[in-house]
Amino acid sequence: MKACPVDTTLKLMGKKFTMHIIRNMLMFKQSRFNQFLDSIEGINPKTLSVRLREMEKDALISRKIYPETPPRVEYTMTEKGHALAPILIQMAEFSMKYCCGDVFIDGKPRTIKQTLSTKALKQLEQ
């Protein structure tokens, strides 16, 4: 083996805000810079720009510039980016079960099916 598969995956998704961007693209169908900036707590424009460039370089997302004035840029998930959806779901399920005191006000564990609508789950899995 050339490298540890877990380390390789963590390098892709382990940087701060990367999984937040992926979550927002998958769950909330966000595709624009300002949508991410407005909805991800604590991120600033410079960090968001860097993350989006890294994610594009890593082939997790693709970037499309529309020839309009002012220019419009949209980001879409690639097949590789979509492949992270089950991992994101499992991370959420882990937290809902084992870190429920940090996740839920009442501190009681839940399954992802109890917290997300069927539609939201299907969007994540697509």
C-alpha positions in Angstrom: 0.0 0.0 0.0 1.2 3.5 -0.8 -0.8 5.3 2.0 -3.3 4.6 4.7 -6.8 4.8 3.2 -8.3 6.4 6.3 -5.6 9.1 6.3 -6.2 9.7 2.7 -9.9 10.2 3.2 -9.3 12.4 6.3 -7.0 14.7 4.2 -9.9 15.3 1.8 -12.6 15.9 4.4 -10.8 16.7 7.6 -10.2 20.4 7.0 -12.4 22.8 8.9 -15.7 23.6 7.1 -15.2 21.1 4.2 -17.9 18.8 5.5 -20.1 21.8 6.3 -19.9 22.8 2.6 -20.6 19.2 1.5 -23.5 18.9 3.9 -25.0 22.2 2.6 -24.6 21.1 -1.0 -26.2 17.7 -0.4 -29.0 18.6 2.1 -29.8 22.2 1.3 -28.9 22.1 -2.4 -26.7 25.2 -1.9 -24.4 26.0 -4.9 -23.4 29.7 -4.5 -20.6 31.3 -2.5 -22.9 33.7 -0.6 -25.2 30.8 0.3 -22.3 29.0 2.0 -21.0 32.2 3.6 -24.4 33.0 5.1 -25.2 29.6 6.4 -22.0 28.2 7.8 -21.3 29.6 11.2 -17.8 31.0 11.7 -16.6 30.8 8.1 -15.1 33.9 6.5 -14.8 34.7 2.8 -11.1 34.0 2.6 -11.4 30.5 4.2 -14.5 29.7 2.1 -12.6 30.6 -1.1 -9.7 28.5 -0.1 -11.9 25.5 0.8 -13.8 25.7 -2.4 -10.6 25.8 -4.4 -9.2 22.8 -2.5 -12.4 20.9 -3.0 -12.4 21.6 -6.7 -8.7 20.6 -6.9 -9.6 17.3 -5.1 -12.5 16.7 -7.6 -15.1 16.8 -4.9 -16.9 19.7 -6.5 -16.9 21.4 -9.9 -17.2 25.1 -10.6 -19.1 26.7 -13.4 -18.8 30.4 -14.3 -21.8 31.8 -16.2 -21.0 34.5 -18.8 -23.3 37.2 -17.2 -22.8 40.6 -15.7 -22.1 40.4 -12.9 -20.5 37.0 -13.3 -22.3 34.1 -11.6 -20.5 31.1 -10.2 -22.1 27.9 -9.1 -20.6 24.8 -7.5 -21.9 21.3 -8.0 -21.0 18.0 -6.4 -19.0 15.5 -8.5 -19.5 11.7 -8.3 -16.5 11.7 -5.9 -18.2 14.3 -3.7 -21.5 12.5 -3.7 -19.7 9.4 -2.5 -19.1 11.2 0.8 -22.9 11.3 1.6 -23.0 7.9 3.4 -20.0 8.9 5.5 -21.8 12.2 6.4 -24.9 10.2 7.3 -22.9 7.8 9.5 -21.1 10.7 11.2 -24.5 12.3 12.0 -25.9 8.9 13.3 -22.8 8.4 15.5 -23.3 11.9 17.1 -27.0 11.4 17.6 -26.4 8.2 19.4 -23.2 8.7 21.3 -22.9 12.4 21.7 -26.6 13.1 22.1 -26.0 15.4 25.1 -24.1 17.7 22.8 -26.5 17.4 19.9 -30.0 17.5 21.4 -31.4 19.9 24.0 -33.0 17.0 25.9 -29.8 14.9 25.6 -31.8 11.9 24.4 -30.4 9.7 21.6 -32.2 9.6 18.3 -31.8 8.0 14.9 -31.3 10.0 11.8 -34.7 8.8 10.6 -36.3 10.4 13.6 -34.7 13.8 12.9 -34.7 14.1 9.2 -37.6 13.9 6.8 -37.7 11.0 4.3 -37.2 13.7 1.6 -34.0 15.0 3.3 -32.6 11.5 3.7 -33.2 10.8 0.0 -31.5 14.0 -1.0 -28.5 13.0 1.0 -28.3 9.6 -0.5 -28.7 10.8 -4.1 
